[in-house]
Amino acid sequence: MQTTERYTLADLEKWRETTRDIEPPIRLGVLGDPVAHSLSPQMQNAALRACKIDMQYARFHIRANELRLALLFLHKFDFIGINLTVPHKIAALAQVDEADESASRCGAVNTIRLRN
């Protein structure tokens, strides 16, 4: 089943149960508050399908006070990376282990690559 939903921190807390019937698996996403307006899932999922990459990209409605915990859950569940929209771009810089020079210079991040 493809996803067009918005997920929350509550969904991440029970991620395996929440996404049990979703194929291909969700391994990428955008975090924001608000996030419903984001067209990233449509664009990214079209590209993933065109390239025959077996994963999905989804929206996550994450409030500012939930960012740190959300990032921990995403890492735990083997997400590859996420994009950030407001209000997380500045706050996320303090949550990453390393940042490239341009992110450090502007004091914000747009994309986080998650690694094991």
N, C-alpha and C positions, 0 to 999 in steps of 0.2 A: 504494500500500500504506500502510495506517495503521500507526503505531508504538505499541507498548506497552512497548518496551524501556527499559533503562537504558543510558545512554551514559557513557563515561569520557573522560579526557584523551587516551588513545590513539586513541579514535574521533574526537575533535576534530582531532587532528593529521592525519588523513586523511579529513576530513569529507565532501568531495565524493564520494569513493569509497564511504565508509560509507553515505551516504544517496542514492546514485545512483537507486535504485528506489523511493524513498519519496515519495509524493504524498498530499496536498499537502505542501509543504516544511515542515520544522521551523524555526520562526523565534522561538519562545518556549520558556522552560523554567524548571525549578527545579534549583538546585545545592545539594547537601548531602552529608553523610557521617555517618550513613546517609541515604539518600533513597528506598529501596524502599518505605517506608511511606507516602510522600506520595500523597494522593488528588488533588492539584492537576491532574495530567494529565487524569484522567477529567472533572473539573469544567470545566476550561478548554477542553478539546476539545469537550465537549458545547455549551458556549457559542459557540465558534467556528463549529461546524456550524450551530447554530440561527440565527446571524447571517449565515450564508453568507460567512464570511471564510475565504479559501483558504490556510490555514496550520495547523500543528500545534504543540502544546506537549508537551515531553518531560522526562523525568528525566535528571539528570546526576550520577553519583557522582564527586564531585570532592573529593579530600583537601585538608586545610588548606594544605599546601605546594604545591598545584597551582592554587590560586585565581587568582593573578595571570595565569599563562599561559592558563588556561581563559578568563578574561575577554578576553584579547587575541584568542584564536581566535574566540570568539563575535562579537566586533566585526568581525573580518576576514571572517567568513562571513555578514554582514548580518543578524544576529539583531536583533530589535526590542527585546527586554527579557528580563530574568530575575528570578525570585524566589529568595530565599536562605533556607535553613534552617540548622540547626546544622551545623558550627561557624562558618559564614561571616558571620553578620550583623554582628559587631563588626569583623572583619578587613576586610570589604569597604568600610567607611567610608573607609579610607585609600586605596582603589583608585579612587574615583570623582573626577571632575573638579570636581563641585559636589554639594552635598547641601542638601536643604531644612532649614528651621529645626528641625523635629521630629526629624529624623534626627541632626542635629548635637547637639541637646540630649540625646537619649538615648544617643548614641554608637554607634548601630547602624543598619543599613539592612535593609529587607525586600525592596525592589524596586529594580532598576537599569534605567533606560532607556538603551539603547545607541544612539548616534547616529553618523552618518558626518560 
